[in-house]
Amino acid sequence: MSSKNTITIDGVEYVRADSVTNYEPPEGTRHVVVIDRGWIFAGDVTEENGRIILKRPVNVVRWSGVGFDGMLANPESDKVALKPIANPVNLPAGAEVYRVPVADDWGL
């Protein structure tokens, strides 16, 4: 069903660009970082000498049936498993696939 701000063409619904609100990322340094080989961590990110350092890190062990965006939206879900890591995680910057800013208390 199309609304005033959408149009459906060949069964695909499109949204008017001016009806989408601008995304404002959370302030702070905490990010979920996806690195090569499928590893996912969250932590307070700093970069130095070609390295990514994550303080207060957690490892995203699994997210089942909620998708990546569901895991980002609700890390406390029973479908998401996070494992705290006692020491900072130090990664080569070249291993990063992408990062997503999250709230300062994400996963803690």
Backbone as XML, in Angstrom:
<?xml version="1.0"?>
<chain id="A" units="angstrom">
  <residue number="1" name="MET">
    <atom name="N" x="0.840" y="-1.172" z="0.000"/>
    <atom name="CA" x="0.000" y="0.000" z="0.000"/>
    <atom name="C" x="0.887" y="1.238" z="0.000"/>
  </residue>
  <residue number="2" name="SER">
    <atom name="N" x="0.697" y="2.096" z="-0.962"/>
    <atom name="CA" x="1.493" y="3.314" z="-1.072"/>
    <atom name="C" x="0.868" y="4.440" z="-0.266"/>
  </residue>
  <residue number="3" name="SER">
    <atom name="N" x="1.725" y="5.250" z="0.329"/>
    <atom name="CA" x="1.244" y="6.438" z="1.029"/>
    <atom name="C" x="1.569" y="7.654" z="0.170"/>
  </residue>
  <residue number="4" name="LYS">
    <atom name="N" x="1.297" y="8.810" z="0.692"/>
    <atom name="CA" x="1.538" y="10.049" z="-0.023"/>
    <atom name="C" x="3.011" y="10.262" z="-0.365"/>
  </residue>
  <residue number="5" name="ASN">
    <atom name="N" x="3.929" y="9.706" z="0.428"/>
    <atom name="CA" x="5.361" y="9.920" z="0.219"/>
    <atom name="C" x="6.059" y="8.747" z="-0.456"/>
  </residue>
  <residue number="6" name="THR">
    <atom name="N" x="5.289" y="7.790" z="-0.995"/>
    <atom name="CA" x="5.895" y="6.635" z="-1.654"/>
    <atom name="C" x="5.235" y="6.391" z="-2.999"/>
  </residue>
  <residue number="7" name="ILE">
    <atom name="N" x="5.933" y="5.625" z="-3.812"/>
    <atom name="CA" x="5.386" y="5.175" z="-5.082"/>
    <atom name="C" x="5.850" y="3.735" z="-5.279"/>
  </residue>
  <residue number="8" name="THR">
    <atom name="N" x="4.997" y="2.920" z="-5.835"/>
    <atom name="CA" x="5.349" y="1.529" z="-6.086"/>
    <atom name="C" x="5.461" y="1.312" z="-7.589"/>
  </residue>
  <residue number="9" name="ILE">
    <atom name="N" x="6.606" y="0.794" z="-8.004"/>
    <atom name="CA" x="6.864" y="0.489" z="-9.410"/>
    <atom name="C" x="7.327" y="-0.956" z="-9.488"/>
  </residue>
  <residue number="10" name="ASP">
    <atom name="N" x="6.633" y="-1.758" z="-10.276"/>
    <atom name="CA" x="6.960" y="-3.174" z="-10.431"/>
    <atom name="C" x="7.102" y="-3.878" z="-9.092"/>
  </residue>
  <residue number="11" name="GLY">
    <atom name="N" x="6.227" y="-3.532" z="-8.161"/>
    <atom name="CA" x="6.223" y="-4.197" z="-6.863"/>
    <atom name="C" x="7.257" y="-3.695" z="-5.875"/>
  </residue>
  <residue number="12" name="VAL">
    <atom name="N" x="8.048" y="-2.693" z="-6.250"/>
    <atom name="CA" x="9.055" y="-2.129" z="-5.351"/>
    <atom name="C" x="8.577" y="-0.761" z="-4.895"/>
  </residue>
  <residue number="13" name="GLU">
    <atom name="N" x="8.558" y="-0.549" z="-3.567"/>
    <atom name="CA" x="8.106" y="0.717" z="-3.018"/>
    <atom name="C" x="9.287" y="1.669" z="-2.843"/>
  </residue>
  <residue number="14" name="TYR">
    <atom name="N" x="9.164" y="2.878" z="-3.382"/>
    <atom name="CA" x="10.197" y="3.899" z="-3.292"/>
    <atom name="C" x="9.695" y="5.033" z="-2.406"/>
  </residue>
  <residue number="15" name="VAL">
    <atom name="N" x="10.610" y="5.649" z="-1.655"/>
    <atom name="CA" x="10.268" y="6.713" z="-0.713"/>
    <atom name="C" x="10.804" y="8.032" z="-1.248"/>
  </residue>
  <residue number="16" name="ARG">
    <atom name="N" x="10.003" y="9.089" z="-1.085"/>
    <atom name="CA" x="10.454" y="10.427" z="-1.478"/>
    <atom name="C" x="11.663" y="10.833" z="-0.657"/>
  </residue>
  <residue number="17" name="ALA">
    <atom name="N" x="12.675" y="11.368" z="-1.305"/>
    <atom name="CA" x="13.904" y="11.759" z="-0.616"/>
    <atom name="C" x="13.642" y="12.806" z="0.460"/>
  </residue>
  <residue number="18" name="ASP">
    <atom name="N" x="12.713" y="13.740" z="0.208"/>
    <atom name="CA" x="12.476" y="14.790" z="1.194"/>
    <atom name="C" x="11.615" y="14.325" z="2.364"/>
  </residue>
  <residue number="19" name="SER">
    <atom name="N" x="11.183" y="13.058" z="2.346"/>
    <atom name="CA" x="10.408" y="12.537" z="3.474"/>
    <atom name="C" x="11.279" y="11.764" z="4.463"/>
  </residue>
  <residue number="20" name="VAL">
    <atom name="N" x="12.548" y="11.612" z="4.132"/>
    <atom name="CA" x="13.474" y="10.872" z="4.991"/>
    <atom name="C" x="14.192" y="11.857" z="5.902"/>
  </residue>
  <residue number="21" name="THR">
    <atom name="N" x="14.188" y="11.573" z="7.204"/>
    <atom name="CA" x="14.885" y="12.455" z="8.137"/>
    <atom name="C" x="16.383" y="12.184" z="8.078"/>
  </residue>
  <residue number="22" name="ASN">
    <atom name="N" x="17.157" y="13.207" z="8.337"/>
    <atom name="CA" x="18.610" y="13.050" z="8.328"/>
    <atom name="C" x="19.050" y="12.251" z="9.534"/>
  </residue>
  <residue number="23" name="TYR">
    <atom name="N" x="19.983" y="11.364" z="9.308"/>
    <atom name="CA" x="20.538" y="10.532" z="10.374"/>
    <atom name="C" x="21.604" y="11.331" z="11.113"/>
  </residue>
  <residue number="24" name="GLU">
    <atom name="N" x="21.513" y="11.341" z="12.425"/>
    <atom name="CA" x="22.528" y="11.987" z="13.240"/>
    <atom name="C" x="23.235" y="10.912" z="14.047"/>
  </residue>
  <residue number="25" name="PRO">
    <atom name="N" x="24.501" y="10.612" z="13.721"/>
    <atom name="CA" x="25.200" y="9.562" z="14.456"/>
    <atom name="C" x="25.414" y="9.954" z="15.910"/>
  </residue>
  <residue number="26" name="PRO">
    <atom name="N" x="25.501" y="8.956" z="16.782"/>
    <atom name="CA" x="25.774" y="9.268" z="18.191"/>
    <atom name="C" x="27.117" y="9.975" z="18.329"/>
  </residue>
  <residue number="27" name="GLU">
    <atom name="N" x="27.190" y="10.868" z="19.307"/>
    <atom name="CA" x="28.464" y="11.528" z="19.577"/>
    <atom name="C" x="29.316" y="10.600" z="20.422"/>
  </residue>
  <residue number="28" name="GLY">
    <atom name="N" x="30.596" y="10.737" z="20.324"/>
    <atom name="CA" x="31.488" y="9.912" z="21.114"/>
    <atom name="C" x="32.409" y="9.093" z="20.232"/>
  </residue>
  <residue number="29" name="THR">
    <atom name="N" x="33.140" y="8.195" z="20.866"/>
    <atom name="CA" x="34.154" y="7.424" z="20.145"/>
    <atom name="C" x="33.815" y="5.943" z="20.021"/>
  </residue>
  <residue number="30" name="ARG">
    <atom name="N" x="32.669" y="5.515" z="20.561"/>
    <atom name="CA" x="32.338" y="4.089" z="20.542"/>
    <atom name="C" x="31.791" y="3.700" z="19.172"/>
  </residue>
  <residue number="31" name="HIS">
    <atom name="N" x="32.319" y="2.588" z="18.644"/>
    <atom name="CA" x="31.901" y="2.083" z="17.345"/>
    <atom name="C" x="31.818" y="0.560" z="17.388"/>
  </residue>
  <residue number="32" name="VAL">
    <atom name="N" x="30.964" y="0.019" z="16.536"/>
    <atom name="CA" x="31.019" y="-1.405" z="16.220"/>
    <atom name="C" x="31.918" y="-1.487" z="14.995"/>
  </residue>
  <residue number="33" name="VAL">
    <atom name="N" x="32.971" y="-2.290" z="15.094"/>
    <atom name="CA" x="33.969" y="-2.387" z="14.035"/>
    <atom name="C" x="33.947" y="-3.793" z="13.455"/>
  </residue>
  <residue number="34" name="VAL">
    <atom name="N" x="33.734" y="-3.870" z="12.152"/>
    <atom name="CA" x="33.769" y="-5.150" z="11.452"/>
    <atom name="C" x="35.144" y="-5.270" z="10.816"/>
  </residue>
  <residue number="35" name="ILE">
    <atom name="N" x="35.824" y="-6.373" z="11.123"/>
    <atom name="CA" x="37.156" y="-6.570" z="10.547"/>
    <atom name="C" x="37.146" y="-7.831" z="9.693"/>
  </residue>
  <residue number="36" name="ASP">
    <atom name="N" x="38.214" y="-7.989" z="8.930"/>
    <atom name="CA" x="38.257" y="-9.126" z="8.014"/>
    <atom name="C" x="38.161" y="-10.457" z="8.761"/>
  </residue>
  <residue number="37" name="ARG">
    <atom name="N" x="37.789" y="-11.465" z="8.030"/>
    <atom name="CA" x="37.569" y="-12.815" z="8.538"/>
    <atom name="C" x="36.331" y="-12.929" z="9.426"/>
  </residue>
  <residue number="38" name="GLY">
    <atom name="N" x="35.452" y="-11.911" z="9.373"/>
    <atom name="CA" x="34.164" y="-11.997" z="10.047"/>
    <atom name="C" x="34.131" y="-11.596" z="11.508"/>
  </residue>
  <residue number="39" name="TRP">
    <atom name="N" x="35.218" y="-11.103" z="12.044"/>
    <atom name="CA" x="35.238" y="-10.684" z="13.442"/>
    <atom name="C" x="34.516" y="-9.355" z="13.593"/>
  </residue>
  <residue number="40" name="ILE">
    <atom name="N" x="33.777" y="-9.221" z="14.705"/>
    <atom name="CA" x="33.087" y="-7.972" z="15.008"/>
    <atom name="C" x="33.359" y="-7.613" z="16.468"/>
  </residue>
  <residue number="41" name="PHE">
    <atom name="N" x="33.827" y="-6.396" z="16.670"/>
    <atom name="CA" x="34.096" y="-5.882" z="18.005"/>
    <atom name="C" x="33.387" y="-4.553" z="18.174"/>
  </residue>
  <residue number="42" name="ALA">
    <atom name="N" x="33.193" y="-4.150" z="19.412"/>
    <atom name="CA" x="32.749" y="-2.794" z="19.723"/>
    <atom name="C" x="33.711" y="-2.254" z="20.758"/>
  </residue>
  <residue number="43" name="GLY">
    <atom name="N" x="33.963" y="-0.971" z="20.677"/>
    <atom name="CA" x="34.841" y="-0.363" z="21.664"/>
    <atom name="C" x="34.987" y="1.122" z="21.408"/>
  </residue>
  <residue number="44" name="ASP">
    <atom name="N" x="35.682" y="1.770" z="22.323"/>
    <atom name="CA" x="35.990" y="3.189" z="22.185"/>
    <atom name="C" x="37.231" y="3.281" z="21.299"/>
  </residue>
  <residue number="45" name="VAL">
    <atom name="N" x="37.079" y="3.844" z="20.113"/>
    <atom name="CA" x="38.101" y="3.791" z="19.071"/>
    <atom name="C" x="39.059" y="4.971" z="19.153"/>
  </residue>
  <residue number="46" name="THR">
    <atom name="N" x="40.345" y="4.632" z="19.091"/>
    <atom name="CA" x="41.385" y="5.620" z="18.816"/>
    <atom name="C" x="42.259" y="5.008" z="17.732"/>
  </residue>
  <residue number="47" name="GLU">
    <atom name="N" x="42.936" y="5.857" z="16.996"/>
    <atom name="CA" x="43.826" y="5.381" z="15.941"/>
    <atom name="C" x="45.201" y="5.978" z="16.164"/>
  </residue>
  <residue number="48" name="GLU">
    <atom name="N" x="46.220" y="5.111" z="16.012"/>
    <atom name="CA" x="47.581" y="5.602" z="16.189"/>
    <atom name="C" x="48.556" y="4.670" z="15.484"/>
  </residue>
  <residue number="49" name="ASN">
    <atom name="N" x="49.449" y="5.264" z="14.715"/>
    <atom name="CA" x="50.503" y="4.532" z="13.998"/>
    <atom name="C" x="49.963" y="3.378" z="13.160"/>
  </residue>
  <residue number="50" name="GLY">
    <atom name="N" x="48.889" y="3.618" z="12.414"/>
    <atom name="CA" x="48.338" y="2.584" z="11.548"/>
    <atom name="C" x="47.610" y="1.473" z="12.284"/>
  </residue>
  <residue number="51" name="ARG">
    <atom name="N" x="47.257" y="1.713" z="13.534"/>
    <atom name="CA" x="46.551" y="0.724" z="14.342"/>
    <atom name="C" x="45.230" y="1.307" z="14.827"/>
  </residue>
  <residue number="52" name="ILE">
    <atom name="N" x="44.253" y="0.437" z="15.041"/>
    <atom name="CA" x="42.978" y="0.800" z="15.651"/>
    <atom name="C" x="42.981" y="0.199" z="17.043"/>
  </residue>
  <residue number="53" name="ILE">
    <atom name="N" x="42.803" y="1.029" z="18.044"/>
    <atom name="CA" x="42.800" y="0.552" z="19.431"/>
    <atom name="C" x="41.386" y="0.695" z="19.973"/>
  </residue>
  <residue number="54" name="LEU">
    <atom name="N" x="40.850" y="-0.395" z="20.504"/>
    <atom name="CA" x="39.511" y="-0.416" z="21.086"/>
    <atom name="C" x="39.627" y="-0.570" z="22.587"/>
  </residue>
  <residue number="55" name="LYS">
    <atom name="N" x="39.173" y="0.423" z="23.311"/>
    <atom name="CA" x="39.130" y="0.338" z="24.773"/>
    <atom name="C" x="37.708" y="-0.002" z="25.188"/>
  </residue>
  <residue number="56" name="ARG">
    <atom name="N" x="37.554" y="-0.607" z="26.357"/>
    <atom name="CA" x="36.274" y="-1.149" z="26.840"/>
    <atom name="C" x="35.651" y="-2.052" z="25.762"/>
  </residue>
  <residue number="57" name="PRO">
    <atom name="N" x="36.451" y="-2.980" z="25.223"/>
    <atom name="CA" x="35.975" y="-3.764" z="24.083"/>
    <atom name="C" x="35.027" y="-4.894" z="24.468"/>
  </residue>
  <residue number="58" name="VAL">
    <atom name="N" x="34.158" y="-5.221" z="23.515"/>
    <atom name="CA" x="33.345" y="-6.433" z="23.567"/>
    <atom name="C" x="33.436" y="-7.083" z="22.198"/>
  </residue>
  <residue number="59" name="ASN">
    <atom name="N" x="33.383" y="-8.402" z="22.202"/>
    <atom name="CA" x="33.356" y="-9.170" z="20.968"/>
    <atom name="C" x="31.912" y="-9.583" z="20.709"/>
  </residue>
  <residue number="60" name="VAL">
    <atom name="N" x="31.412" y="-9.326" z="19.509"/>
    <atom name="CA" x="30.080" y="-9.787" z="19.135"/>
    <atom name="C" x="30.240" y="-11.236" z="18.699"/>
  </residue>
  <residue number="61" name="VAL">
    <atom name="N" x="29.812" y="-12.144" z="19.567"/>
    <atom name="CA" x="29.990" y="-13.567" z="19.329"/>
    <atom name="C" x="28.949" y="-14.084" z="18.339"/>
  </residue>
  <residue number="62" name="ARG">
    <atom name="N" x="27.705" y="-13.630" z="18.504"/>
    <atom name="CA" x="26.658" y="-14.046" z="17.568"/>
    <atom name="C" x="25.482" y="-13.093" z="17.625"/>
  </residue>
  <residue number="63" name="TRP">
    <atom name="N" x="24.740" y="-13.064" z="16.535"/>
    <atom name="CA" x="23.428" y="-12.436" z="16.483"/>
    <atom name="C" x="22.606" y="-13.349" z="15.598"/>
  </residue>
  <residue number="64" name="SER">
    <atom name="N" x="21.532" y="-13.831" z="16.145"/>
    <atom name="CA" x="20.761" y="-14.872" z="15.482"/>
    <atom name="C" x="19.351" y="-14.391" z="15.159"/>
  </residue>
  <residue number="65" name="GLY">
    <atom name="N" x="19.036" y="-14.335" z="13.890"/>
    <atom name="CA" x="17.679" y="-14.012" z="13.471"/>
    <atom name="C" x="17.281" y="-12.558" z="13.562"/>
  </residue>
  <residue number="66" name="VAL">
    <atom name="N" x="18.199" y="-11.664" z="13.909"/>
    <atom name="CA" x="17.841" y="-10.250" z="14.009"/>
    <atom name="C" x="18.577" y="-9.393" z="12.983"/>
  </residue>
  <residue number="67" name="GLY">
    <atom name="N" x="19.554" y="-9.946" z="12.316"/>
    <atom name="CA" x="20.329" y="-9.195" z="11.338"/>
    <atom name="C" x="21.289" y="-8.222" z="12.002"/>
  </residue>
  <residue number="68" name="PHE">
    <atom name="N" x="22.196" y="-7.704" z="11.204"/>
    <atom name="CA" x="23.203" y="-6.780" z="11.718"/>
    <atom name="C" x="22.543" y="-5.540" z="12.302"/>
  </residue>
  <residue number="69" name="ASP">
    <atom name="N" x="21.550" y="-4.985" z="11.615"/>
    <atom name="CA" x="20.887" y="-3.782" z="12.121"/>
    <atom name="C" x="20.120" y="-4.056" z="13.402"/>
  </residue>
  <residue number="70" name="GLY">
    <atom name="N" x="19.547" y="-5.249" z="13.555"/>
    <atom name="CA" x="18.863" y="-5.611" z="14.792"/>
    <atom name="C" x="19.838" y="-5.727" z="15.953"/>
  </residue>
  <residue number="71" name="MET">
    <atom name="N" x="21.023" y="-6.243" z="15.674"/>
    <atom name="CA" x="22.067" y="-6.342" z="16.697"/>
    <atom name="C" x="22.519" y="-4.953" z="17.122"/>
  </residue>
  <residue number="72" name="LEU">
    <atom name="N" x="22.666" y="-4.038" z="16.157"/>
    <atom name="CA" x="23.054" y="-2.668" z="16.490"/>
    <atom name="C" x="21.987" y="-1.981" z="17.332"/>
  </residue>
  <residue number="73" name="ALA">
    <atom name="N" x="20.728" y="-2.189" z="16.975"/>
    <atom name="CA" x="19.625" y="-1.519" z="17.655"/>
    <atom name="C" x="19.386" y="-2.059" z="19.052"/>
  </residue>
  <residue number="74" name="ASN">
    <atom name="N" x="19.629" y="-3.355" z="19.267"/>
    <atom name="CA" x="19.307" y="-3.954" z="20.566"/>
    <atom name="C" x="20.357" y="-4.991" z="20.961"/>
  </residue>
  <residue number="75" name="PRO">
    <atom name="N" x="21.520" y="-4.535" z="21.440"/>
    <atom name="CA" x="22.568" y="-5.480" z="21.820"/>
    <atom name="C" x="22.205" y="-6.318" z="23.042"/>
  </residue>
  <residue number="76" name="GLU">
    <atom name="N" x="21.160" y="-5.932" z="23.772"/>
    <atom name="CA" x="20.748" y="-6.689" z="24.954"/>
    <atom name="C" x="19.740" y="-7.783" z="24.626"/>
  </residue>
  <residue number="77" name="SER">
    <atom name="N" x="19.389" y="-7.936" z="23.367"/>
    <atom name="CA" x="18.454" y="-8.979" z="22.949"/>
    <atom name="C" x="18.994" y="-10.355" z="23.315"/>
  </residue>
  <residue number="78" name="ASP">
    <atom name="N" x="18.088" y="-11.292" z="23.610"/>
    <atom name="CA" x="18.527" y="-12.662" z="23.889"/>
    <atom name="C" x="19.037" y="-13.351" z="22.631"/>
  </residue>
  <residue number="79" name="LYS">
    <atom name="N" x="18.903" y="-12.710" z="21.478"/>
    <atom name="CA" x="19.409" y="-13.258" z="20.228"/>
    <atom name="C" x="20.816" y="-12.756" z="19.901"/>
  </residue>
  <residue number="80" name="VAL">
    <atom name="N" x="21.358" y="-11.914" z="20.788"/>
    <atom name="CA" x="22.690" y="-11.350" z="20.599"/>
    <atom name="C" x="23.577" y="-11.812" z="21.755"/>
  </residue>
  <residue number="81" name="ALA">
    <atom name="N" x="24.773" y="-12.286" z="21.429"/>
    <atom name="CA" x="25.729" y="-12.686" z="22.464"/>
    <atom name="C" x="26.980" y="-11.819" z="22.348"/>
  </residue>
  <residue number="82" name="LEU">
    <atom name="N" x="27.289" y="-11.112" z="23.422"/>
    <atom name="CA" x="28.477" y="-10.270" z="23.500"/>
    <atom name="C" x="29.400" y="-10.818" z="24.576"/>
  </residue>
  <residue number="83" name="LYS">
    <atom name="N" x="30.696" y="-10.746" z="24.322"/>
    <atom name="CA" x="31.670" y="-11.218" z="25.301"/>
    <atom name="C" x="32.612" y="-10.063" z="25.639"/>
  </residue>
  <residue number="84" name="PRO">
    <atom name="N" x="32.581" y="-9.598" z="26.888"/>
    <atom name="CA" x="33.515" y="-8.529" z="27.283"/>
    <atom name="C" x="34.957" y="-9.030" z="27.204"/>
  </residue>
  <residue number="85" name="ILE">
    <atom name="N" x="35.860" y="-8.126" z="26.874"/>
    <atom name="CA" x="37.283" y="-8.439" z="26.790"/>
    <atom name="C" x="37.991" y="-7.550" z="27.799"/>
  </residue>
  <residue number="86" name="ALA">
    <atom name="N" x="38.837" y="-8.143" z="28.627"/>
    <atom name="CA" x="39.465" y="-7.419" z="29.735"/>
    <atom name="C" x="40.474" y="-6.366" z="29.283"/>
  </residue>
  <residue number="87" name="ASN">
    <atom name="N" x="41.189" y="-6.632" z="28.200"/>
    <atom name="CA" x="42.252" y="-5.728" z="27.755"/>
    <atom name="C" x="41.870" y="-5.035" z="26.459"/>
  </residue>
  <residue number="88" name="PRO">
    <atom name="N" x="42.500" y="-3.902" z="26.166"/>
    <atom name="CA" x="42.230" y="-3.248" z="24.880"/>
    <atom name="C" x="42.548" y="-4.177" z="23.706"/>
  </residue>
  <residue number="89" name="VAL">
    <atom name="N" x="41.812" y="-3.988" z="22.624"/>
    <atom name="CA" x="42.055" y="-4.733" z="21.392"/>
    <atom name="C" x="42.821" y="-3.811" z="20.456"/>
  </residue>
  <residue number="90" name="ASN">
    <atom name="N" x="43.923" y="-4.319" z="19.886"/>
    <atom name="CA" x="44.799" y="-3.545" z="19.036"/>
    <atom name="C" x="44.818" y="-4.205" z="17.660"/>
  </residue>
  <residue number="91" name="LEU">
    <atom name="N" x="44.247" y="-3.529" z="16.655"/>
    <atom name="CA" x="44.074" y="-4.100" z="15.320"/>
    <atom name="C" x="44.860" y="-3.310" z="14.280"/>
  </residue>
  <residue number="92" name="PRO">
    <atom name="N" x="45.355" y="-3.983" z="13.245"/>
    <atom name="CA" x="45.923" y="-3.215" z="12.133"/>
    <atom name="C" x="44.799" y="-2.493" z="11.390"/>
  </residue>
  <residue number="93" name="ALA">
    <atom name="N" x="45.014" y="-1.236" z="11.050"/>
    <atom name="CA" x="43.975" y="-0.447" z="10.391"/>
    <atom name="C" x="43.514" y="-1.093" z="9.089"/>
  </residue>
  <residue number="94" name="GLY">
    <atom name="N" x="44.398" y="-1.787" z="8.398"/>
    <atom name="CA" x="44.049" y="-2.425" z="7.135"/>
    <atom name="C" x="43.081" y="-3.586" z="7.276"/>
  </residue>
  <residue number="95" name="ALA">
    <atom name="N" x="42.867" y="-4.066" z="8.496"/>
    <atom name="CA" x="41.934" y="-5.177" z="8.713"/>
    <atom name="C" x="40.493" y="-4.708" z="8.800"/>
  </residue>
  <residue number="96" name="GLU">
    <atom name="N" x="40.289" y="-3.413" z="8.973"/>
    <atom name="CA" x="38.935" y="-2.889" z="9.124"/>
    <atom name="C" x="38.180" y="-2.950" z="7.800"/>
  </residue>
  <residue number="97" name="VAL">
    <atom name="N" x="36.955" y="-3.490" z="7.869"/>
    <atom name="CA" x="36.061" y="-3.480" z="6.711"/>
    <atom name="C" x="35.195" y="-2.230" z="6.782"/>
  </residue>
  <residue number="98" name="TYR">
    <atom name="N" x="34.544" y="-2.009" z="7.928"/>
    <atom name="CA" x="33.802" y="-0.784" z="8.179"/>
    <atom name="C" x="33.503" y="-0.666" z="9.653"/>
  </residue>
  <residue number="99" name="ARG">
    <atom name="N" x="33.017" y="0.520" z="10.055"/>
    <atom name="CA" x="32.628" y="0.764" z="11.444"/>
    <atom name="C" x="31.338" y="1.569" z="11.480"/>
  </residue>
  <residue number="100" name="VAL">
    <atom name="N" x="30.588" y="1.356" z="12.565"/>
    <atom name="CA" x="29.310" y="2.041" z="12.747"/>
    <atom name="C" x="29.325" y="2.719" z="14.106"/>
  </residue>
  <residue number="101" name="PRO">
    <atom name="N" x="29.074" y="4.036" z="14.165"/>
    <atom name="CA" x="29.052" y="4.705" z="15.461"/>
    <atom name="C" x="27.836" y="4.257" z="16.271"/>
  </residue>
  <residue number="102" name="VAL">
    <atom name="N" x="28.062" y="4.057" z="17.570"/>
    <atom name="CA" x="26.992" y="3.638" z="18.483"/>
    <atom name="C" x="27.094" y="4.467" z="19.759"/>
  </residue>
  <residue number="103" name="ALA">
    <atom name="N" x="26.105" y="4.322" z="20.618"/>
    <atom name="CA" x="26.087" y="5.058" z="21.893"/>
    <atom name="C" x="27.273" y="4.651" z="22.757"/>
  </residue>
  <residue number="104" name="ASP">
    <atom name="N" x="27.689" y="5.547" z="23.637"/>
    <atom name="CA" x="28.870" y="5.307" z="24.485"/>
    <atom name="C" x="28.752" y="4.114" z="25.407"/>
  </residue>
  <residue number="105" name="ASP">
    <atom name="N" x="27.529" y="3.661" z="25.692"/>
    <atom name="CA" x="27.360" y="2.506" z="26.579"/>
    <atom name="C" x="26.973" y="1.237" z="25.811"/>
  </residue>
  <residue number="106" name="TRP">
    <atom name="N" x="27.096" y="1.241" z="24.482"/>
    <atom name="CA" x="26.675" y="0.107" z="23.666"/>
    <atom name="C" x="27.437" y="-1.155" z="24.080"/>
  </residue>
  <residue number="107" name="GLY">
    <atom name="N" x="26.701" y="-2.178" z="24.380"/>
    <atom name="CA" x="27.292" y="-3.479" z="24.692"/>
    <atom name="C" x="27.883" y="-3.626" z="26.082"/>
  </residue>
  <residue number="108" name="LEU">
    <atom name="N" x="27.767" y="-2.593" z="26.910"/>
    <atom name="CA" x="28.368" y="-2.651" z="28.252"/>
    <atom name="C" x="27.325" y="-2.997" z="29.290"/>
  </residue>
</chain>
